[in-house]
Amino acid sequence: MKWYIYKDNGNGTYQLILDHNTTVTVAWNSSNKNKDGMKEVATALANDASAWDNSLKKNNVRLITANEVADITGASREDTLKWDSDKPYGTSINEQSSWFYFDGGKNINKTSYSETDGWQKQYANSTTKSEFYWLYDYVNDCIEKGCKIENNNGYGYWTSNAVTNINDLIWGINRTGSLDKDLITRNNFGLRPVITY
């Protein structure tokens, strides 16, 4: 198992994310209501981790949050997008959240979610690899959008966050190198575990 450290917790522990999906595809919740929580995803995550060594199983196995992805990519900084999953879905930079490309912050004029802003403009491609390739390696058709390794492990993976104010949408990591909304019942996203170690 290969893990990437993405956060130092400051107390001698770190947050790590696996480099691939453990469950290739699973619906977040088949009820079509995000208020019902991560039913299918939680079951699959527990099943995946049950076969791990005990030293890994005890380390708070979970999914990455959408806010952690925003922190990693810089979309949460005050001087840029100020992305926050608690904001309702929309396109206003100060009041609402929207999807964004991981490398979208390369544009220095970050004033909105428009194509000219950069957060919804893709800078990575098959020759210019994403700075955040490790967040979406090992999924279908990601090479042309800046990952380094692709395979048939679904088209992305789920976060633990529902989209605020829209009942049937969840935030997910997409093969396009973006944090994007997706239907809760979609069955071509998978699981990528996070642990504290």
Helices and strands as residue ranges (DSSP letters): E 3-8, E 14-18, G 34-36, H 39-50, H 54-57, E 62-63, H 66-73, E 100-101, G 104-106, G 133-135, G 143-145, E 156-162, E 169-174, E 178-183, E 193-196
